[in-house]
């Protein structure tokens, strides 16, 4: 698709990032200074994840497949009753965790390996990308090429879906490390980002609060909040934006946000106008995803 430049109109309505704290259990091994403290508190407050009987959370311990499966069932509000027997060789009706395993298998979120569920085995970063992407139907427009997850890798689509939706950023050496086991803290962070955009790092657009206006000339205008979820002040924001619905990408253009500055934690409303020639399909928009490939200056 050819990208074209569209006009950008900026409004200066300041908003506050929603509070993400919930009443939750405090763990001695994840104090308030711990890097994943807020995400762990968010999930424990929603009873999606628990600690151990000794009162610890054990954030550095690799999360097991059954623990991750249990979190997915709770986060998605899935019923575990009446699920068909998936026929795993290593977990049977009546076994601890069977109903969880049967549920995620029935939903297509987890699959076994050689007929086994491997409940107490670890979950790799590639496997994590698959279950999170498929559980929420995530997709992407602008691919990122991690040096260890190139096209042709079975996890390429899933990793790109996570990256495009702000759930993962990869590592500073441009690697994703797909075969590395996911820790309990890391999975909590990924899960929190999937459930609440307030945890997504970088530049975040809030599609749920957007106002959508179709012009009589088939142009598309979005009045949408943009938030800075970094610790730096951002300016000179520019790049490509694509509007995607269940029908696919319906509009795509380049935008320059030269006149906007976002302080850490700040939200503003921007007005994005996609000219008629940058609109591929005129449809009734219910829910949509605004994919972006933006660059910016930090200070």
Secondary structure, DSSP 8 states (H G I E B T S, - for coil): ---EE--EEEEEEEEE-----------TTS-TTSTTHHHHHHHHHTTSS---TTS---TTSB-BHHHHHHHHHHHHT---TT------SS--TTSTTHHHHHHHHHTTS---BTTB--TTSB-BHHHHHHHHHHHHT---SS---BTTB-TTSTTHHHHHHHHHTTS----TTS---TTSB-BHHHHHHHHHHHH-GGG--EEEEEEEEEEEEE-TTS-EEEEEEEEEESSS-EEEEEEEEEEEETTEEEEEEEEEETT--B-TTEEEEEEEEE-GGGBS-----SS-EEEEEEEEEE-
